[in-house]
Amino acid sequence: MKATIISIGNELLNGKTVNSNAAFIAAKLYEIGIVTGRVVAIRDETAAILESLEQALAQSEVVITTGGLGPTPDDITKNALADFFQCEMVFHEAIWQKIEQRFRQRGIPAPEVNRVQAWIPAKARLLDNPIGTAPALHFETPVPGGIAAGGAARHTLVLPGVPQEMKTIMAESVIPFLREINTAGLIEVHLYRTTGVAESKIYEHCRALLESRPEYEVAFLPKTTGVDLRIALREKDAAKKQRFAEFEAGLFQTIGKYIYTTGPEELEEVVGKLLRERRLTLAAAESCTGGLVQDKITDVAGSSDYFLGGMVAYSNESKMRHLGVRAESLQRYGAVSEAAAKEMAEGVRRAFGADIGISTTGIAGPGGATPEKPVGLIYLGLATVQKTVAKKFLLIGDRVMIKERGAQAALELLRRELLGMENTTR
């Protein structure tokens, strides 16, 4: 089964908004064996929508659009769809009541302009939007004689452009429906999320293993914080359970120490689960990462079970006053040093009464570097009741990337400590 994704919105074509929706949808379709053959970004123009729909439905069994379902005059997707599918617009009182209720929950009356969102093309089936005001739509188009073998239909799924709304509808309505109708394709997708290792290094470690399974579809998905390795198996290969088990065992033998999860979880979720299971508490002291470690930790629901608090100690004075970093250490080694990282971790653990303290100090750039301490140099500290360790990193990228990678490295340092893996100073 093949899909086309149509992203509607002027903002996508003027460089103001990155089309992250299309990438997300394509990834989710791939996981259930639907290949995205084409991604198109078009303006909020009726002619462009009609032309794109005609081309997409001629090439694909599934067409997914995003954008243009809002209440303002530039949101014309529904009217274009009514023209395309040759039906009238119908007012849905239930949708309007839901919109009014959503605004009442915010303590304000629903603007009259939002009423337009309750007008729906008559041929559309409604898909619930549990977190927004614009419902998603589903049009089913019969295909005389079928697409390949006969008796098939083509499906147009119309989603809001707001990323979180789109993701929720994809998860709760679109993917379950498409999984049911897609009887052929990839039936197993295995994910291995890594951090602290380059894409080329993973391939170097796993090359022989991967080459021994040419029937597996392998994808390396690098990002700022790590590399996801995705292995997809078609039905005939997924049935060979023992063969895949041997492959997976080999994968963990070669790169297992870098794999922090085989699911969709972020590293902060994995670390949070480990802390909760071990009934341990955490505090964080940050300098170069500017609170990003704490932001990641508290992105996880329930993090108050294990995270006691933290501090951004950016200046030397704040490091000494609030964390107890010794003036002699700063004078002798500098704020970006193993000594400072260790004392910051010890200080924040002591200040909050936590079982574990972690710290970050470094040079995110572009200024502040010296020949001895270049941009990207970061020291991470970790302190427990029994010991204090520090680790040195030389990270690459711009300021934002270095901060992001530094925060990820701090969480990985913590993960390895919680699992009893080696965390030596270097």
C-alpha positions in Angstrom: 0.0 0.0 0.0 1.3 3.4 -1.0 0.6 6.8 0.5 0.9 10.5 -0.5 1.2 13.2 2.2 -0.1 16.7 1.3 1.0 19.5 3.7 -1.2 22.6 3.2 0.0 26.0 4.4 1.7 29.1 3.1 4.0 29.1 6.1 5.5 25.9 4.9 6.7 27.5 1.6 8.1 30.8 3.0 10.7 29.2 5.3 8.8 30.2 8.5 7.7 26.7 9.5 9.6 23.4 9.2 7.3 20.6 7.8 7.8 18.2 10.8 4.3 16.8 10.4 5.1 15.1 7.1 8.1 13.4 8.6 6.1 12.2 11.6 3.3 10.8 9.5 5.7 9.1 7.1 7.5 7.4 10.0 4.2 6.1 11.5 3.0 4.8 8.1 6.2 3.0 7.6 5.8 1.2 10.9 2.6 -0.4 9.7 4.0 -1.3 6.3 2.6 1.7 4.2 5.3 3.3 2.0 5.1 7.0 1.5 5.8 7.6 -2.2 5.4 11.3 -2.3 5.3 14.3 0.1 3.9 17.6 -1.3 3.8 21.0 0.4 1.3 23.5 -1.2 -0.1 26.9 -0.6 -3.6 27.6 0.9 -5.1 27.9 -2.6 -8.1 25.9 -3.8 -6.6 25.2 -7.2 -3.4 23.8 -5.6 -5.4 21.6 -3.3 -7.6 20.2 -6.1 -4.7 19.5 -8.3 -2.7 17.8 -5.6 -5.6 15.6 -4.5 -6.2 14.5 -8.1 -2.6 13.6 -8.6 -2.3 11.9 -5.2 -5.4 9.7 -5.6 -4.2 8.6 -9.0 -1.0 7.3 -7.5 -1.8 6.2 -3.9 -4.3 4.2 -2.0 -3.9 6.5 1.0 -3.8 10.3 1.0 -3.2 12.2 4.2 -3.5 16.0 4.3 -2.6 18.4 7.1 -3.5 22.0 7.6 -6.2 24.4 6.6 -8.9 23.3 9.1 -8.8 26.4 11.3 -11.4 29.1 11.7 -9.7 31.9 9.8 -10.3 32.9 6.1 -7.0 31.4 4.9 -8.2 27.9 6.1 -9.9 26.8 2.9 -9.2 23.0 2.9 -12.7 21.9 3.8 -14.4 24.0 1.1 -11.8 22.7 -1.5 -12.6 19.1 -0.4 -16.3 19.7 -0.8 -15.6 20.9 -4.3 -13.4 17.9 -5.0 -15.7 15.2 -3.7 -18.8 17.1 -5.1 -20.8 17.5 -2.0 -22.4 20.3 0.0 -21.2 21.6 3.4 -23.4 20.6 6.4 -23.5 22.2 9.8 -22.9 19.8 12.8 -24.5 21.1 15.9 -22.6 18.6 18.0 -19.3 19.9 16.8 -20.3 23.5 17.6 -21.4 22.4 21.1 -18.0 20.7 21.7 -16.2 23.9 20.6 -18.3 26.0 23.0 -17.6 23.6 25.8 -13.9 23.7 25.1 -13.9 27.5 25.4 -16.1 27.5 28.5 -13.4 25.3 30.2 -11.0 28.2 29.6 -13.5 30.7 31.1 -14.2 32.5 27.8 -17.1 32.4 25.3 -16.4 30.7 21.9 -15.6 33.3 19.2 -18.3 33.3 16.5 -15.6 32.8 13.9 -15.0 29.3 15.3 -18.5 28.3 14.1 -17.0 27.7 10.6 -15.3 24.7 12.1 -18.6 23.0 12.5 -19.4 23.1 8.8 -18.3 19.8 7.3 -18.4 18.3 3.7 -21.4 16.0 3.6 -19.4 13.0 2.4 -16.9 13.1 5.2 -16.8 10.7 8.1 -15.7 12.5 11.3 -12.6 11.5 13.3 -12.5 12.8 16.8 -10.0 15.5 17.8 -9.8 15.1 21.6 -7.5 18.0 22.2 -8.6 20.6 19.6 -11.6 22.3 18.0 -11.2 21.0 14.4 -12.3 17.4 13.8 -10.4 15.3 11.3 -12.1 13.9 8.2 -12.2 10.7 6.3 -13.3 10.3 2.7 -13.6 6.9 1.1 -13.5 6.7 -2.7 -14.5 3.5 -4.4 -12.3 2.4 -7.3 -14.1 0.5 -10.1 -12.2 -2.6 -10.9 -9.9 -2.1 -7.9 -6.4 -0.7 -7.7 -4.5 -3.9 -8.4 -6.7 -7.0 -7.8 -10.1 -5.3 -7.7 -12.6 -4.4 -5.0 -10.4 -1.7 -3.4 -11.0 1.9 -2.3 -8.9 4.9 -1.8 -8.8 6.8 1.5 -8.3 10.6 2.0 -7.6 11.4 5.7 -7.7 15.2 6.5 -5.9 16.2 9.7 -5.3 19.5 11.5 -1.9 21.1 11.0 -1.3 21.7 14.8 1.4 19.0 15.5 0.0 17.7 18.8 -3.5 17.5 17.5 -2.3 15.7 14.4 -0.2 13.2 16.4 -3.1 12.4 18.7 -5.5 11.7 15.9 -2.9 9.7 14.1 -2.4 7.5 17.2 -6.1 7.1 18.2 -7.9 7.0 14.8 -5.7 6.9 11.7 -3.1 4.3 12.5 -5.6 1.8 13.9 -7.8 2.1 10.8 -4.9 1.8 8.3 -3.4 -1.1 10.2 -6.8 -2.9 9.8 -7.1 -2.3 6.0 -3.4 -2.9 5.1 -3.1 -6.6 5.0 0.2 -6.8 3.2 3.6 -5.2 3.9 5.9 -4.9 6.9 4.5 -6.5 9.9 7.4 -6.1 12.3 9.5 -3.0 13.0 12.2 -3.2 15.7 13.7 0.0 17.1 17.1 0.4 18.9 17.7 3.8 20.3 21.4 4.7 20.9 23.3 7.6 22.3 27.0 8.4 22.7 28.1 6.7 19.5 28.3 7.9 15.9 26.3 6.4 13.0 29.5 5.4 11.3 30.7 3.6 14.4 27.5 1.7 14.8 27.8 0.5 11.2 31.5 -0.4 11.7 30.6 -2.5 14.8 27.6 -4.1 13.1 28.6 -4.4 9.5 29.2 -8.1 9.3 26.0 -8.8 11.3 23.9 -6.6 9.0 25.4 -8.1 5.9 24.5 -11.5 7.2 20.8 -10.6 7.0 20.3 -8.9 3.6 16.6 -9.6 3.8 16.2 -7.2 6.7 15.4 -3.6 5.8 17.9 -1.4 7.9 17.6 2.3 8.5 20.1 4.5 10.4 18.2 7.6 11.8 20.8 10.1 13.2 19.7 13.1 15.2 21.5 15.6 17.6 21.2 13.4 20.6 21.9 10.0 19.1 21.2 7.4 16.4 18.1 5.3 16.1 18.6 2.0 14.3 15.4 0.6 12.7 15.1 -3.0 11.5 12.0 -3.9 9.4 10.9 -7.4 8.6 8.5 -8.5 6.0 6.0 -11.3 6.8 8.0 -14.2 5.5 11.1 -13.0 7.5 9.2 -12.1 10.7 8.0 -15.8 10.8 11.6 -16.9 11.3 11.7 -16.1 15.0 14.9 -18.0 15.9 16.9 -16.4 13.1 15.9 -12.9 14.2 16.6 -13.8 17.9 20.1 -14.7 16.9 20.5 -11.5 15.0 19.2 -9.4 17.9 21.5 -11.1 20.4 24.4 -10.3 18.1 23.3 -6.7 17.9 23.3 -6.3 21.7 26.7 -8.1 21.9 28.2 -5.5 19.6 26.5 -2.2 20.5 24.4 -3.1 23.5 26.1 -0.6 25.8 24.9 2.3 23.6 21.2 1.1 23.4 19.1 2.8 26.0 15.8 1.5 24.8 14.1 -0.7 22.2 10.9 1.4 22.4 9.9 5.0 21.6 10.9 6.3 25.0 13.3 9.2 25.4 16.4 8.8 27.5 14.9 10.9 30.3 12.0 8.5 30.5 14.3 5.5 30.8 16.4 7.2 33.5 13.2 8.2 35.4 12.0 4.6 35.4 15.4 3.4 36.7 15.4 6.0 39.5 11.8 5.1 40.5 12.5 1.4 40.5 15.6 1.8 42.7 13.8 4.4 45.0 16.6 6.9 44.4 16.4 10.7 44.3 18.2 13.1 42.0 19.4 16.7 42.0 21.1 18.6 39.2 23.6 21.5 38.9 24.1 23.0 35.5 26.3 25.6 34.0 26.8 25.3 30.2 23.5 23.5 29.6 21.5 26.3 31.3 18.8 24.1 32.9 18.3 21.8 29.9 19.0 18.7 31.9 16.3 19.7 34.4 13.9 20.5 31.6 14.3 17.1 30.1 13.9 15.4 33.5 10.7 17.3 34.3 9.2 16.6 30.9 8.4 13.2 32.3 5.1 12.9 34.1 5.6 11.9 37.7 9.2 13.1 37.8 8.5 14.6 41.2 8.8 11.1 42.6 12.5 11.2 42.2 13.7 14.6 41.1 14.1 16.9 44.2 15.4 20.0 42.4 18.3 21.7 40.8 20.2 24.9 40.1 21.7 26.8 37.2 25.0 28.1 38.6 26.4 30.0 35.6 28.9 32.3 37.3 31.9 31.3 39.4 30.4 33.2 42.3 27.1 31.2 42.2 29.1 28.0 42.0 31.0 28.9 45.1 28.1 30.4 47.1 25.3 27.9 46.3 27.2 24.7 45.5 30.3 25.0 47.7 32.8 24.8 44.8 36.1 25.8 46.3 37.8 29.0 45.1 41.1 27.2 45.0 39.7 24.7 42.5 38.4 27.4 40.2 41.6 29.3 40.4 43.8 26.3 39.7 41.7 24.3 37.2 39.0 26.8 36.0 35.2 26.4 36.0 35.4 24.0 33.0 37.3 21.2 34.7 37.0 17.8 36.2 37.4 19.3 39.7 34.6 21.8 39.2 32.2 19.2 37.8 32.9 16.9 40.8 32.4 19.6 43.3 29.2 20.9 41.6 27.7 17.4 41.7 28.7 16.9 45.3 27.3 20.3 46.2 23.9 19.9 44.6 23.5 16.5 46.1 24.3 17.9 49.5 22.1 21.0 49.1 19.0 19.0 48.1 19.6 15.9 50.2 19.5 13.7 47.1 20.9 10.2 46.6 22.6 11.3 43.4 23.8 14.7 42.1 24.8 15.3 38.5 26.5 18.4 37.0 27.4 20.0 33.7 30.1 22.6 33.0 31.6 23.4 29.7 32.1 25.8 26.8 29.1 25.9 24.4 30.6 28.7 22.3 31.0 30.4 20.0 33.2 32.5 22.4 35.0 31.7 25.6 37.4 29.1 24.2 41.2 28.8 24.6 43.7 26.5 22.9 43.6 24.3 25.9 39.8 24.5 26.3 38.1 24.6 22.9 34.4 25.1 22.1 32.6 21.8 22.9 34.7 20.9 25.9 32.3 19.7 28.6 32.8 18.0 32.0 30.0 16.0 33.6 30.0 15.1 37.2 28.1 12.5 39.2 28.1 12.1 43.0 26.6 9.5 45.2 27.1 8.7 48.9 29.9 6.3 48.0 31.8 8.0 45.2 32.2 11.0 42.8 33.1 10.6 39.2 33.6 13.0 36.3 33.8 12.5 32.6 35.2 14.7 29.8 33.6 15.2 26.4 34.5 17.0 23.3 31.3 17.8 21.5 30.7 19.3 18.1 28.1 21.6 16.7 26.7 25.0 17.3 25.8 26.4 20.7 22.3 24.8 20.8 23.6 21.5 19.6 26.4 21.4 22.2 23.9 22.2 25.0 21.5 19.5 23.7 24.3 16.9 23.4 25.7 17.8 26.8 22.4 17.4 28.5 21.9 14.0 26.7 25.4 12.9 27.8 24.6 13.8 31.4 21.5 11.6 31.3 23.5 8.8 29.7 26.1 9.1 32.4 23.3 8.7 35.0 21.8 5.7 33.2 25.0 3.9 33.1 25.6 4.5 36.8 22.1 3.2 37.7 22.7 0.1 35.6 26.1 -0.5 37.1 27.9 0.0 33.8 31.4 1.4 33.6 31.6 5.2 34.1 35.3 6.0 34.4 36.9 9.4 34.4 38.7 10.2 31.2 
